[in-house]
Each structure stands twice: as structure tokens, then as C-alpha cells.
């Protein structure tokens, strides 16, 4: 069994409130959960309205499948999250 975790640090430069930021994050979380069957959570900077850390976890018996899913999610985040990804990291357990 392989567990992969994608961590994204995102900057929302045009966000004017926590509500703005959370709308972008909720939309992204719902879309990714439905398309890829993964777990998604905002794990840091919950009280900052222009910054967020989002974690995505995927589990599979094949490492290649986990890697593929997390890379697709990273690409999707770069295109449609509504913010700028300033850092990302993928860890495997």
C-alpha cells in the first residue's frame, strides 16, 4: 500500500476576506474529491485571508497510480484554484 500526500501553499492576492478565500478552496476541494476520489483539507493558515496550505491524500496499491493522480491534481490546481501556488511538495509513505 502506498500513501501519497500533495501539499500546496497557495497565495490569494486578490482575496479581500476569509470568505473569499474559503469560496475558492471549497470549490477546489469539492471538484478534486469528486473527480479523483481523494481526501482534501485546508491544513494551515486558516486565519489568513490571502494564504492557505492545502493537503491532498491518495491511497493505492500501486505507486505509479498514486503519483499520476497527485500530478494531475497539481496541474489542475495550477490552472483553476484561483490563487498562485508558491510551493508544493509530494511525499510518499
PyMOL commands that set and color helices and strands:
alter all, ss='L'
color gray80, all
select helices_A, chain A and resi 18-36+63-80
alter helices_A, ss='H'
color red, helices_A
select strands_A, chain A and resi 2-11+39-44+51-60+84-92
alter strands_A, ss='S'
color yellow, strands_A
deselect
rebuild
show_as cartoon
